[in-house]
Amino acid sequence: MGMFRKRYRIDAWIESKCKVSDDYLSNKEEHSSIMKKELLLEEGKLPYGFMYPDSIKKAIKYDLVNLCPWTILERSFAEFMLDGIQSRYPTKKYIPFASRQDNDDFACFVGGQGEEVQIIHDFASPGWEAYGNKYQDFWEWFKVAIDDMIEGDYD
């Protein structure tokens, strides 16, 4: 499959997840409980002996998952991206947990680095994917994601 097709599939998938429907708003409790069960990777499928920090679990518990342009990954997409990122950057231990809808950026935990969060630009040449945005932990990244949401025009 060509790069354009892969890129289009990812964009279409992300775009469909960023929109909030009237049905969602009218049944938010029901949808929230369903979504919480389907976010991120299952504990048994986490690579590198990694465990999600309590901070991200708390954000999910309170349904703080769609901070357009950032969104926490649904399980199926997290699995898809983990496989892709591992194949593109096999020497790195990235564990993606959020995507940015307006570009190819993903927020990743880094296996063996505690709660550190690294922003990577997916599809960049190996060695160029991590272009400097690094955060001590999930909450530091989360504050920047909120700032992105406030400053952006994502209607």
N, C-alpha and C positions, 0 to 999 in steps of 0.2 A: 504494500500500500504506500503510495507516495506521501511525501511530507505534507503536501497541501491537504490531502484527505484526512490524515491524522489530525492536523491542526484544526480543520473545519469541524471534525467530530468533537474535539475537546471544546472548541468555542461554543458550538450548539448546545452541548451538554451543560456547560457552565451557565450560559445565558438562560436556559430553561430553569435553572435552580435559583437564579437571582431574583426572579419575579415573584411577587406575592399576589396570589389570586384572591378574589372575593370569597371563594370557598374556604381558603385557608383562614382568612380573617374571621369568618363566621364560625369556624370549628377549630380555633387555635389550640384549645386544650387537647383535643383528640390528635391533631397533627403534631403537636409538640411531643406528646408521649411516643408517637410512632417515630418521629425523626430522631429523638434521643437514642432510641434503640439501634438506629442505623448509621450513626456517625462514627467516623474514625475506624481504625482497624480493630479487629477483635484481639483481645489480650493475647490469645494463643498464637496469633499470626504476626505479632510484633517481632521484627528482626533484632539481632545484635543484643539480645537480653534486655531490650528497652522496655520501660513501663511508662505510661503516660503520667505526667505530674498531676497532682491534685488541682492545680490552677486551671488546666484545660477542662477537667471534669466539672469543676464548679461553673465555668462559663457555659458549658453544655447544659448543666442542671438548670440554670436560669434562662436557658434558651437564647443566649447571647452568641448566636452562630452566624448571623447574616449581617455583616458590617460593610455593606457595599462600599467600596469595590472588593472587599475581602469576604470570603465565606469559608466556614469550616467544612471540610470534605465529608461527603456522605461515604459510607463504607465501601460501596461498589467502586466509586471513583477513587477512593484512597487506595484500594487494592490495585486498580488499573494504573494509577500514577506511581505507586511504589515499584511495581514491576518495570514500568518504563524508565523511571529515574535510575533504578539499579542497573538496567541495561545500558543506559547512556553514560552513567558515572559509576562504573563498577568499583573504583577504588575508594569511593566515598560512602558514608553510612547515613545518608539522608532518609528521614522518615517524614514524608509530607503530611501536613495536617490542615492547611488552608491554601486556597488559591485566590489570586487576584483576577477579577473578570476582565480588566481592560488591558492585560498583557499576559506574558507567559511566566509570571512570577509565582513562586510557591513558597510558603513559609514551612520550614522543615525543622524538626528536632534533629540533632546529630548524635547518632549512636556513640556512646562512650564519652559524651561531652555534658553529661548531666541534663539540666533543663535548658541549655543554650538553644537559641533559635537562629537559624541562618536563612536568609532570603536567597533563593536561587532563581536564576533566569533559565527555565527549562529550554532545551534545544540549543543552548549555547555550546560551543566547543568545550570539551573537558578541560578544566582548569580555568575557564572563563565564566562558569556558571555562578559562582559565588562572588558577587561583585562588591562586597564590602558591608552590606547591611546585616549586622549581627547584633543580637540582643541577648542579655544575660539570662532571661527567662521568658515564659509565656506572657506574664503581665506587662513586661516592658514592651514586647511586640504588640500586645493588645491595645495599649495606650496609643501607639503609633497608628494602628488600624482604625481606632476611633477618630483620631485626627484626620486620617485620610477620608473617612466617611463625612466628617463635618465640612472639610474643605472642598470636597468633590461635588459635582453636579450629576447625580446618578438617578434621576427620576425615571 
